[in-house]
Amino acid sequence: MNIKWVYWGKLYDSKFQARVLQQRLEHDAWMYGYNTPQEIEVYRSRRGKYGVRFIL
């Protein structure tokens, strides 16, 4: 099985901003009954910015 990441379309200057988005994705899935992603993580790009990616 080939696991593919889905990348959020925006990169953030700080890890804190990316973590807030990560928490929001988890909370919204729980609150509104969306399918919860299997895994959500914050990553660092080559240029030093932070992003969020997840596996559905």
N, C-alpha and C positions, 0 to 999 in steps of 0.2 A: 504494500500500500504506500503510495506516494503522498506525503503530507505537504500541503501547500499553505503558506502563510498569506493572509490578507493584510495589506498595509494600509494604515490610516493615511489620508492624503496630505497631511500637514506635518511638518517638523517643528519642534519647539526648541527655544534657546536653553531652557533649563529642564533638568530631570523632574523637578517638582511639577511643572506644567504637564508633562507627559504622564506622570503618575496620577494626577487629577483626572485626566481623560480616561486612563485605565480604570480607575475606580468608578467613574461615571458609566462606562460601558457595562461593567459588572452590575452596577446598581440598576440601570435602566432595563437590562435583560431580566433581572429579578422582579422589578416593580411592574413592568408592563407585559410580562409573560412572553418575551421573545425567547428564541432558542439561545441558551447561554453558550458562548464560545467555550470550546474545550480548554483552551489556554490563551491567556492574554499576557503579553509581556512588553516591557519598555526596552528599546534597543538604542544604541548609539550609532549614528551614521559615520561615514568616513570623514565628513567635514566637521564633526564634533557636535552636531545637533541631535536631539532626541526625538524618537518617534514611537508609535504604538503599533503592534502587529498582533494578529490573533488567528487562531485556527477554528473554523466553524464545525 
